[in-house]
């Protein structure tokens, strides 16, 4: 998938809408919302929502997702007339807990309320003075300010919130007393706090959904909304007659919390809104989780300074214990940590045997940032009556568990290291559990240490820059031979080992990959070659092209399959069989039906009835309309000019985001940014907008492999900046 740098759109989107009309104005109800969207945030959310649509969270929620709230309440100068009573405060918490329950998000009061004794502020707070509020905020909580009246200019408003803006004075919601008690306004403003726009954002979304990915609130599962303020009756039915630019009548959702419907009607979120809120909590507002979510990798915990967020569970028989320098029993347990001092162990002395269970559980672990996650840990199982250690995974907050590793019996007085693939859980939020079960006597003290979660050492790249080309001149590239078939595809040059079959050279260049059909690899033996994720999300008229060689009297069958569900099922899109002579042919496979999707590709070679069925492929090319024209082999030969004016950090890349600092003295307003991997191949390319002087940009690299990257920037005036690739 092509990634974009967040550009800046001139001006801010003001979510302060048209005044309430008709009956609502007659009731003197304040205008609903004074929240302003920070400059550039709408574009940032376009990228995030697009990302979530391509890789939905699919119900992913949070473990122990109770979030701290700090109420900061206005009072008069003499401490009288507080803007919120204790009963009203509880009403706010009840509203939030009810509204956000579908996302498994709960809220609690972190500490007693803070009061601001200022009669002017309490009776008529003006949003123009918002810059004064950060000095009252408490860190790492949701600050909810409540005043009796709130103005935006001369207009009365219900409240406003701060969209996520990099932690720069953005950690608050401000609510008018009466609106805090109407059942939906605080939840609405907190929606903004967690990055969600009004359903009528921008006012230009079409009813047919044709522009839903870049207009309105950016969510395609919320109907187009013309701003329904004053146009919803007491039965929560929209009564307006407005039409969109195509002349189609609007049919908005009066129940959506982010609409301007009647307050009593606003009860629901769409699925895409929920996904965006959860994503915002995990990224923009991760400080609310107080370290309870592991989302930065590589992650490691050696228990040198505590339990690191891991916990002993209730309902089992005993606990894991943090220890150093040996357990209390002889002839069992470790004498020290695995290369360190501290470790966690089970003390099996009476009454903790036989078959007593101890469960040790991780905090929530969000595996979305890494493509091929691996759990690694040290374990020590020494003792004549050693029991069993099991590692299990839960995807439903501990309701059920699946075992992914187990070991039993006495392994001697040594530390061992286990490596467990978590690839099946990529993109999900999980819990890990170490379960120890003691044996038949006290000599079954077992221990763990040095837990880590990291990217697998195996190739985990993706195909997201087009045209993509692979000729196997320097290896298999990002392709891999999976397990479960009969044989592998082999990289070769200069002819296969058998006569009268296979190619003598590549279609172009020296190398190709082929299936060796010599005994025992016939008859009907299968070899699969599988791509990583191929992001066709920005392409139309997508196409796969490749060279193939099928020479041999007993030639078998070559097929191409496509999967849209990570390899759970496959659809055949191309096939060829039989002897085609000693020549290379070229196939073109139409992939346009997969435009906009993420797919896997699989070449399946099936041998014939004898050894004369060596088949080969070469020069794989994936392209379409709308690609970034980045298939040319790398810019690694570009000489480094002005390297001191371009910086990337962190490098090696270890998370979702890298930062670029560009000193643009040329005055040009545009440039082409390219990331090159250590293999010199283009991993990412995008056009960017620049201002004069220093530019600080964030680049979303969550799809890229965690490694060193070189940055090449070609400015609009052909100035070239290159960072050094340190090895």
VOGU-3710 file (C-alpha; in Angstrom, 3 decimals, decimal comma):
1> xxxxxxxxxx> 0,000/0,000/0,000  1,220/3,465/-0,848  1,718/5,630/2,217  1,346/9,387/2,261  3,012/11,983/4,380  0,534/14,142/6,154  0,264/17,370/4,211  -1,157/20,605/5,502  -4,431/22,005/4,249  -4,663/25,763/4,443
11> xxxxxxxxxx> -7,063/26,886/7,141  -8,821/24,929/9,843  -12,147/23,165/9,572  -14,465/24,767/12,057  -17,000/22,347/13,450  -19,030/25,155/14,965  -22,121/24,689/12,835  -25,050/26,830/11,805  -27,226/28,016/14,653  -29,983/25,776/15,869
21> xxxxxxxxxx> -33,113/26,661/13,974  -36,862/26,540/14,433  -38,130/24,902/17,572  -34,699/24,487/19,087  -33,962/28,188/18,881  -37,344/28,841/20,427  -36,177/26,807/23,400  -33,021/28,969/23,680  -30,865/25,853/23,434  -27,203/26,667/22,837
31> xxxxxxxxxx> -25,461/25,803/19,637  -24,144/22,291/20,045  -20,418/22,253/19,400  -17,481/24,601/19,280  -14,748/22,100/18,519  -12,196/23,120/15,897  -10,226/20,701/13,729  -6,466/21,420/13,797  -4,787/22,334/10,548  -3,709/19,202/8,699
41> xxxxxxxxxx> -5,698/16,810/10,894  -8,405/16,147/8,292  -5,750/14,879/5,870  -4,176/12,811/8,628  -7,519/11,186/9,332  -8,036/10,443/5,636  -4,950/8,258/5,815  -5,909/6,651/9,117  -9,494/5,863/8,092  -8,263/4,480/4,790
51> xxxxxxxxxx> -5,827/2,297/6,690  -8,531/1,046/9,046  -10,838/0,302/6,134  -8,160/-1,812/4,468  -7,154/-3,553/7,692  -10,176/-3,312/10,002  -9,785/-3,930/13,689  -12,655/-6,448/13,388  -13,942/-5,907/16,879  -10,545/-5,427/18,446
61> xxxxxxxxxx> -11,067/-3,834/21,823  -8,901/-3,165/24,791  -7,899/-5,244/27,765  -8,673/-3,527/31,074  -9,687/-0,432/29,150  -10,909/1,695/32,040  -9,719/5,230/31,389  -9,035/7,904/34,015  -11,106/11,093/34,067  -10,282/14,253/35,983
71> xxxxxxxxxx> -13,174/16,671/36,555  -12,160/20,342/36,800  -15,186/22,341/37,870  -15,893/26,049/37,910  -17,123/27,808/41,051  -17,643/31,419/42,082  -14,879/33,440/43,699  -16,080/32,503/47,170  -16,226/28,765/46,404  -19,998/28,731/46,007
81> xxxxxxxxxx> -22,205/27,561/43,168  -20,119/24,711/41,669  -20,908/24,055/38,017  -21,300/20,299/38,640  -22,680/18,442/41,649  -21,588/14,958/42,688  -24,825/13,517/41,274  -24,333/15,346/37,984  -20,729/14,139/37,848  -21,903/10,561/38,167
91> xxxxxxxxxx> -24,411/11,189/35,370  -21,544/12,197/33,099  -19,606/9,030/33,920  -22,734/6,934/33,354  -23,240/8,590/29,967  -19,657/7,908/28,889  -19,640/4,321/30,140  -22,866/3,586/28,299  -21,835/5,273/25,046  -18,361/3,704/24,855
101> xxxxxxxxxx> -19,275/0,226/26,082  -19,370/-1,137/22,470  -15,614/-0,439/22,325  -15,028/-2,038/25,738  -13,975/1,366/27,036  -14,926/2,390/30,548  -14,257/5,547/32,539  -13,565/6,259/36,203  -12,751/9,328/38,261  -8,980/9,298/38,706
111> xxxxxxxxxx> -8,963/11,617/41,733  -11,297/14,061/43,490  -12,515/17,015/41,463  -10,409/20,154/41,126  -12,174/23,509/41,501  -11,462/26,789/39,752  -12,829/29,608/41,906  -13,496/32,332/39,364  -16,991/33,791/39,093  -16,436/35,232/35,607
121> xxxxxxxxxx> -15,217/31,939/34,220  -17,888/29,923/35,966  -20,821/32,024/34,835  -19,618/32,762/31,305  -16,495/30,966/30,137  -15,360/32,178/26,703  -13,589/29,757/24,398  -11,244/32,534/23,302  -9,552/32,097/26,710  -8,949/28,380/26,134
131> xxxxxxxxxx> -5,185/28,940/26,169  -5,465/29,492/29,939  -6,754/25,997/30,711  -3,614/23,841/30,201  -2,187/25,125/33,475  -5,070/23,372/35,284  -4,768/20,066/33,430  -3,600/16,834/35,004  -1,254/14,641/32,975  -2,266/11,246/31,589
141> xxxxxxxxxx> -5,993/11,594/32,241  -8,998/12,938/30,320  -9,525/16,431/31,693  -13,213/17,414/31,685  -13,780/21,094/32,475  -17,323/22,120/33,410  -18,619/25,720/33,531  -22,181/26,962/33,897  -22,110/28,799/30,579  -19,759/28,685/27,590
151> xxxxxxxxxx> -19,452/31,218/24,787  -17,752/31,099/21,429  -17,506/34,763/20,571  -20,992/35,985/21,400  -22,752/32,655/20,770  -23,641/30,203/23,514  -22,326/26,688/22,871  -22,715/23,334/24,619  -19,013/22,696/24,722  -15,923/21,789/22,771
161> xxxxxxxxxx> -13,020/19,356/22,814  -9,459/19,248/21,591  -8,677/16,935/18,725  -5,440/14,949/19,063  -2,656/17,259/17,956  0,585/15,681/19,020  0,071/16,320/22,722  0,288/20,102/22,300  -2,308/21,445/24,748  -4,902/18,985/23,448
171> xxxxxxxxxx> -5,919/16,990/26,505  -9,341/18,332/27,474  -13,073/18,476/26,959  -14,990/21,589/28,047  -18,745/21,254/28,736  -21,556/23,559/29,806  -23,417/22,305/32,872  -26,843/21,847/31,285  -25,417/20,100/28,233  -23,431/17,720/30,422
181> xxxxxxxxxx> -26,759/16,338/31,640  -28,562/15,817/28,321  -27,306/12,260/27,836  -25,102/12,619/24,759  -23,091/15,852/24,525  -20,155/14,717/26,666  -19,921/11,478/24,660  -20,112/13,557/21,466  -17,272/15,855/22,533  -15,196/12,894/23,668
191> xxxxxxxxxx> -15,684/11,507/20,157  -13,791/14,553/18,880  -11,172/14,019/21,582  -10,689/10,553/20,063  -10,363/11,952/16,506  -13,914/11,506/15,117  -15,582/14,249/13,038  -19,210/15,328/12,809  -21,301/13,226/10,446  -21,946/16,424/8,453
201> xxxxxxxxxx> -18,262/17,422/8,363  -17,605/19,645/5,371  -21,216/19,329/4,197  -20,308/17,922/0,787  -20,682/14,139/1,114  -22,953/12,582/-1,527  -25,851/10,286/-0,748  -24,642/7,589/-3,157  -21,396/7,275/-1,195  -19,235/8,032/-4,221
211> xxxxxxxxxx> -17,031/10,469/-2,314  -17,307/9,018/1,193  -13,593/8,181/1,432  -12,484/11,803/1,074  -15,495/13,963/1,998  -17,779/14,445/4,964  -16,701/12,571/8,086  -14,620/10,121/5,966  -16,630/7,126/7,194  -18,503/5,221/4,493
221> xxxxxxxxxx> -20,831/3,483/6,938  -22,351/6,767/8,169  -24,958/8,105/5,711  -24,349/11,486/4,126  -25,560/14,209/6,482  -26,469/17,794/5,462  -26,435/19,005/9,115  -29,712/17,955/10,672  -29,815/20,581/13,408  -33,476/21,287/14,180
231> xxxxxxxxxx> -34,673/18,720/11,618  -35,313/15,682/13,853  -38,660/15,203/15,566  -39,394/13,734/18,980  -39,658/10,271/17,408  -36,030/10,611/16,217  -37,110/10,837/12,573  -35,343/13,190/10,153  -37,890/15,652/8,713  -35,656/17,587/6,311
241> xxxxxxxxxx> -35,943/17,668/2,526  -32,405/18,677/1,511  -30,719/17,128/-1,520  -27,061/16,685/-2,384  -25,110/17,922/-5,400  -26,575/15,079/-7,480  -30,135/15,937/-6,481  -30,458/12,875/-4,239  -32,444/13,257/-1,011  -30,492/12,868/2,203
251> xxxxxxxxxx> -31,337/10,027/4,598  -29,033/10,751/7,566  -28,846/8,754/10,780  -30,519/10,742/13,591  -29,210/8,242/16,151  -25,514/8,808/15,486  -23,719/10,342/18,448  -21,605/12,580/16,212  -24,599/14,136/14,428  -26,468/17,349/15,260
261> xxxxxxxxxx> -29,631/15,382/15,973  -31,775/15,791/19,076  -29,647/15,039/22,111  -32,003/12,301/23,314  -31,790/10,499/19,952  -27,991/10,215/19,812  -27,147/6,718/21,039  -25,139/4,898/18,343  -21,747/4,662/16,650  -20,956/3,141/13,280
271> xxxxxxxxxx> -18,386/0,348/13,076  -15,861/2,601/11,329  -16,287/5,280/13,982  -15,620/2,690/16,684  -12,496/1,462/14,907  -11,205/5,032/14,608  -11,821/5,718/18,304  -9,974/2,564/19,391  -7,116/3,379/17,007  -6,917/6,922/18,380
281> xxxxxxxxxx> -6,792/5,666/21,961  -3,977/3,261/21,093  -1,954/5,900/19,260  -2,958/9,518/19,954  -4,090/8,955/23,546  -1,968/5,971/24,550  -0,903/7,834/27,693  -4,374/7,096/29,099  -3,487/3,419/29,172  -0,683/4,034/31,683
291> xxxxxxxxxx> 1,568/1,470/30,067  -1,032/-1,293/30,153  -0,829/-1,862/26,396  2,331/-3,182/24,743  2,405/-1,583/21,308  6,071/-0,696/20,719  8,455/-3,346/19,404  10,846/-4,967/19,864  9,488/-5,415/23,397  11,484/-7,055/26,190
301> xxxxxxxxxx> 10,995/-7,784/29,873  13,641/-9,337/32,122  12,031/-8,519/35,510  15,110/-6,635/36,661  13,024/-3,825/38,150  9,646/-5,443/38,772  6,902/-7,343/36,970  6,735/-4,902/34,060  2,936/-4,903/33,826  2,608/-8,697/33,994
311> xxxxxxxxxx> 0,343/-10,058/36,728  -0,530/-13,184/38,683  -4,116/-14,213/38,028  -6,756/-15,037/40,573  -8,554/-18,378/40,475  -5,439/-20,554/40,189  -3,585/-22,344/42,989  -0,459/-20,255/43,510  1,614/-17,334/42,175  4,727/-16,826/40,145
321> xxxxxxxxxx> 7,403/-15,140/42,288  10,125/-12,680/41,305  13,460/-14,001/42,568  17,239/-13,874/42,242  20,141/-16,124/43,324  18,309/-19,418/43,532  15,043/-20,845/44,824  14,498/-22,142/48,367  14,698/-25,839/47,418  17,699/-27,952/46,476
331> xxxxxxxxxx> 18,075/-29,864/43,223  15,474/-27,754/41,451  15,079/-24,282/40,016  17,722/-21,872/38,650  20,570/-20,306/40,621  20,391/-17,032/38,667  18,582/-15,380/35,794  19,265/-16,083/32,145  22,244/-13,794/31,730  20,924/-11,431/34,398
341> xxxxxxxxxx> 19,937/-11,397/38,063  16,167/-11,622/38,301  13,630/-14,092/36,940  10,104/-15,349/37,680  9,588/-18,833/39,104  7,117/-21,219/40,709  7,931/-22,459/44,211  6,792/-26,090/44,236  7,389/-26,817/47,936  4,460/-28,189/49,951
351> xxxxxxxxxx> 1,553/-27,530/49,648  2,232/-26,499/46,025  2,257/-30,020/44,592  1,076/-32,167/42,925  -0,550/-30,591/39,842  -0,892/-27,093/41,295  -1,354/-24,348/38,704  0,105/-20,822/38,520  -0,949/-18,386/35,771  1,137/-15,345/34,807
361> xxxxxxxxxx> -0,534/-12,999/32,300  0,747/-10,140/30,161  -0,746/-6,712/29,704  -2,645/-6,231/26,439  -0,344/-6,662/23,438  -1,265/-4,889/20,196  0,427/-6,854/17,398  -0,691/-4,502/14,637  2,707/-2,753/14,272  4,667/-5,885/13,279
371> xxxxxxxxxx> 3,984/-8,136/10,326  5,381/-11,444/11,561  5,533/-11,357/15,366  7,620/-13,826/17,352  7,601/-14,500/21,103  10,971/-15,463/22,554  11,706/-16,313/26,183  14,129/-18,142/28,419  12,870/-21,061/30,489  14,419/-23,261/33,176
381> xxxxxxxxxx> 12,907/-26,660/34,022  15,222/-28,495/36,406  13,960/-31,056/38,912  13,352/-34,797/39,069  9,590/-34,367/39,282  9,330/-31,420/36,901  5,802/-30,622/35,709  4,555/-28,754/32,604  4,928/-25,223/31,301  2,416/-23,919/28,757
391> xxxxxxxxxx> 2,151/-20,671/26,793  -1,314/-19,680/25,594  -2,850/-16,759/23,697  -6,212/-15,082/24,232  -7,875/-12,754/21,713  -10,954/-12,079/23,848  -9,497/-10,539/26,996  -8,960/-13,896/28,709  -12,367/-15,471/28,102  -10,690/-18,349/26,278
401> xxxxxxxxxx> -7,115/-19,442/25,580  -5,257/-21,280/22,810  -2,015/-23,107/23,606  0,878/-22,136/21,302  3,771/-23,866/23,134  4,270/-26,511/25,823  7,165/-28,339/27,493  7,261/-31,015/30,213  9,814/-32,908/32,284  13,306/-32,392/33,661
411> xxxxxxxxxx> 15,577/-30,565/31,204  18,573/-30,252/33,521  20,093/-27,296/35,347  20,315/-25,029/32,295  18,432/-22,159/30,766  16,798/-22,890/27,416  15,332/-20,458/24,881  12,009/-20,887/23,104  10,865/-19,082/19,974  7,139/-19,144/19,253
421> xxxxxxxxxx> 5,520/-17,694/16,138  2,604/-15,335/16,763  2,064/-14,724/13,051  -1,504/-16,036/13,261  -2,300/-13,126/15,573  -0,849/-10,291/13,476  -3,164/-7,278/13,518  -4,918/-8,406/16,701  -4,723/-7,449/20,334  -3,855/-10,409/22,536
431> xxxxxxxxxx> -2,954/-11,520/26,032  -0,159/-14,021/26,704  -0,316/-16,484/29,580  2,479/-18,564/31,085  0,897/-21,464/32,958  3,060/-23,613/35,196  1,753/-26,905/36,580  3,857/-28,549/39,282  4,834/-32,216/39,265  4,634/-34,867/41,971
441> xxxxxxxxxx> 7,042/-33,330/44,500  8,881/-30,152/45,516  11,528/-30,731/42,806  9,502/-28,973/40,140  10,475/-25,309/40,505  10,306/-23,850/36,979  11,302/-20,348/35,851  11,051/-17,881/32,950  13,139/-14,856/31,991  13,936/-12,484/29,117
451> xxxxxxxxxx> 10,524/-12,361/27,478  10,648/-10,563/24,133  8,273/-9,920/21,246  9,819/-8,877/17,970  9,636/-9,123/14,219  10,587/-12,550/12,910  14,005/-12,859/11,339  12,241/-14,250/8,289  11,472/-11,926/5,388  8,419/-9,880/6,315
461> xxxxxxxxxx> 8,413/-7,186/3,647  5,344/-6,159/1,714  4,695/-5,101/-1,862  3,309/-1,580/-1,786  5,226/0,387/-4,424  4,506/-0,012/-8,135  5,454/-1,045/-10,683  6,926/-3,850/-8,593  9,569/-5,999/-10,333  11,392/-9,119/-9,134
471> xxxxxxxxxx> 13,896/-10,976/-11,334  15,578/-13,011/-8,542  18,996/-11,616/-9,396  19,891/-11,147/-5,715  17,709/-13,720/-3,983  14,039/-14,552/-3,574  13,246/-10,958/-2,704  10,089/-10,859/-0,603  8,771/-14,212/-1,861  8,888/-17,353/0,250
481> xxxxxxxxxx> 8,496/-21,122/0,076  5,786/-21,954/2,631  5,526/-25,210/4,526  2,846/-27,787/3,841  3,620/-28,564/0,196  5,918/-31,267/-1,258  8,958/-29,312/-2,398  10,437/-25,829/-2,856  11,035/-23,444/-5,697  14,811/-23,056/-6,145
491> xxxxxxxxxx> 16,775/-20,035/-7,330  19,107/-21,010/-10,151  21,172/-19,810/-13,095  22,810/-21,563/-16,036  20,421/-24,472/-16,441  18,787/-27,068/-14,214  20,422/-30,351/-13,227  18,373/-32,451/-15,669  18,667/-32,745/-19,442  15,822/-32,044/-21,878
501> xxxxxxxxxx> 13,910/-29,964/-19,363  14,067/-26,584/-17,688  15,652/-23,339/-18,911  19,329/-22,778/-19,657  19,241/-19,164/-18,456  16,869/-16,527/-17,163  14,326/-14,720/-19,291  16,522/-11,680/-18,806  19,488/-11,572/-16,502  21,042/-14,717/-15,077
511> xxxxxxxxxx> 18,678/-15,981/-12,392  15,209/-17,480/-12,215  13,326/-19,788/-9,833  12,301/-23,293/-10,828  10,944/-26,615/-9,576  13,379/-29,537/-9,711  11,320/-32,554/-10,825  13,976/-35,235/-10,370  13,096/-38,205/-8,153  11,412/-38,203/-5,685
521> xxxxxxxxxx> 9,712/-34,997/-6,886  7,287/-36,690/-9,317  4,568/-37,474/-10,119  2,148/-34,698/-9,080  4,377/-33,122/-6,445  3,466/-29,545/-5,553  5,689/-26,498/-4,901  4,233/-23,172/-3,800  5,880/-19,758/-3,993  3,941/-17,103/-2,089
531> xxxxxxxxxx> 4,146/-13,335/-1,993  3,815/-11,155/1,092  0,866/-8,774/1,272  0,383/-6,982/-2,056  -1,382/-3,652/-1,509  -3,454/-2,877/-4,600  -5,255/-0,240/-2,579  -4,139/2,700/-4,733  -4,237/0,914/-8,098  -6,804/0,440/-10,813
541> xxxxxxxxxx> -6,523/-2,011/-13,710  -4,062/-4,050/-11,654  -2,106/-6,682/-13,555  0,429/-9,417/-12,882  2,996/-10,147/-15,574  5,668/-12,837/-15,445  7,907/-14,983/-17,592  7,458/-18,749/-17,519  9,371/-21,683/-19,005  7,707/-25,097/-19,378
551> xxxxxxxxxx> 9,973/-27,439/-21,343  9,911/-31,216/-20,905  7,946/-34,134/-22,337  6,354/-34,907/-18,979  5,603/-31,260/-18,140  3,046/-30,691/-15,389  0,867/-27,694/-14,503  1,643/-24,112/-13,461  -1,094/-22,127/-11,742  -1,490/-18,658/-10,243
561> xxxxxxxxxx> -3,802/-18,157/-7,266  -4,995/-15,084/-5,383  -6,115/-14,840/-1,747  -7,929/-11,877/-0,180  -8,086/-13,305/3,340  -4,470/-13,862/4,271  -4,238/-17,315/2,695  -7,304/-18,887/4,275  -8,720/-19,547/0,809  -7,440/-19,147/-2,759
571> xxxxxxxxxx> -8,946/-18,407/-6,180  -7,238/-19,665/-9,352  -6,663/-16,840/-11,850  -4,350/-18,433/-14,438  -3,111/-21,869/-15,499  -0,897/-23,471/-18,132  0,082/-27,104/-18,668  2,098/-29,294/-20,980  5,362/-29,014/-22,921  5,776/-25,556/-24,532
581> xxxxxxxxxx> 9,308/-26,104/-25,814  12,646/-24,680/-24,785  11,616/-21,023/-24,723  10,436/-18,367/-22,320  6,860/-17,171/-22,558  5,151/-14,192/-20,936  1,844/-14,312/-19,105  -0,450/-11,399/-18,272  -2,976/-11,976/-15,499  -5,788/-9,461/-15,001
591> xxxxxxxxxx> -6,033/-8,523/-11,317  -8,428/-5,610/-11,782  -11,155/-7,399/-9,848  -8,894/-7,004/-6,806  -8,318/-3,256/-7,220  -8,424/-1,507/-3,863  -7,715/-4,690/-1,897  -4,780/-6,361/-0,163  -3,974/-9,762/-1,646  -1,515/-12,628/-1,595
601> xxxxxxxxxx> -0,234/-14,226/-4,796  0,771/-17,874/-5,086  2,592/-19,652/-7,904  1,810/-23,358/-7,710  3,917/-25,762/-9,761  2,810/-29,395/-10,032  5,236/-31,856/-11,576  4,258/-34,321/-14,298  4,919/-38,030/-14,672  8,732/-37,962/-14,787
611> xxxxxxxxxx> 11,803/-35,828/-14,140  11,332/-33,963/-17,449  8,954/-31,450/-15,898  11,245/-28,730/-14,540  9,305/-25,454/-14,835  10,559/-21,936/-14,117  9,348/-18,363/-13,610  11,153/-15,046/-13,894  10,584/-11,282/-14,160  7,513/-10,954/-11,979
621> xxxxxxxxxx> 5,925/-7,545/-12,460  2,882/-6,100/-10,689  1,494/-2,787/-11,875  -1,624/-0,834/-12,675  -2,905/2,689/-13,093  -2,201/4,996/-10,171  1,064/3,476/-8,951  3,973/5,582/-7,829  6,230/4,732/-10,807  8,823/3,410/-8,437
631> xxxxxxxxxx> 9,738/0,133/-10,033  13,050/1,248/-11,341  15,721/-0,386/-9,230  16,644/1,963/-6,570  18,210/5,290/-6,234  21,127/3,910/-4,304  23,609/5,228/-6,852  22,493/8,829/-6,389  25,474/10,639/-4,966  24,974/12,144/-1,522
641> xxxxxxxxxx> 24,664/15,885/-1,933  23,486/18,068/0,934  23,219/15,086/3,273  23,495/17,329/6,312  20,201/19,000/5,387  18,124/15,822/5,678  17,653/13,683/8,788  15,601/10,573/9,594  14,989/9,239/13,100  14,680/6,717/14,591
651> xxxxxxxxxx> 16,796/4,714/12,183  16,779/1,677/12,235  12,995/1,972/12,084  11,407/0,280/15,108  7,770/1,406/15,160  4,879/2,959/13,265  6,401/6,380/12,664  9,703/7,857/11,548  10,443/11,562/11,649  11,995/13,526/8,822
661> xxxxxxxxxx> 13,687/16,890/9,288  14,294/18,729/6,030  16,084/22,060/5,770  14,630/23,477/2,552  16,548/26,587/1,550  15,782/26,325/-2,160  12,305/27,794/-1,930  10,727/24,925/-3,842  7,357/23,775/-2,495  7,411/20,125/-3,509
671> xxxxxxxxxx> 9,619/17,079/-3,516  9,739/13,332/-4,077  10,718/11,290/-1,018  12,036/7,729/-1,382  13,028/5,182/1,262  15,592/2,562/0,271  16,127/-0,622/2,271  19,511/-2,114/3,033  19,124/-4,159/-0,148  18,971/-0,925/-2,162
681> xxxxxxxxxx> 15,401/-1,500/-3,267  12,657/1,093/-3,129  10,484/0,434/-0,080  8,401/3,614/-0,123  7,905/6,627/-2,382  5,664/9,661/-2,096  5,375/13,244/-3,240  5,422/15,786/-0,422  4,731/19,475/0,068  7,391/21,652/1,668
691> xxxxxxxxxx> 7,709/25,091/3,143  10,697/27,407/3,197  13,219/26,583/5,919  12,982/23,694/8,359  10,223/21,125/7,757  9,426/18,458/10,349  7,302/15,629/8,968  6,044/12,266/10,213  6,069/9,257/7,930  3,816/6,269/8,594
701> xxxxxxxxxx> 5,983/3,186/8,046  3,842/0,628/9,853  3,768/-1,544/6,713  7,533/-1,531/6,258  10,108/-3,883/7,637  11,919/-2,743/10,768  15,415/-2,106/9,471  17,794/0,649/8,368  16,572/2,900/5,576  18,267/5,442/3,364
711> xxxxxxxxxx> 16,292/8,546/2,415  16,549/10,203/-0,982  14,725/13,507/-1,477  14,544/15,105/-4,912  13,202/18,640/-4,655  11,172/20,349/-7,351  14,239/22,280/-8,508  16,148/18,966/-8,906  18,163/19,489/-5,727  19,001/16,063/-4,299
721> xxxxxxx> 19,339/15,269/-0,598  20,533/11,838/0,551  21,100/10,436/4,021  23,981/8,110/4,656  23,044/4,460/5,125  25,084/3,516/8,166  25,728/-0,206/8,585
//
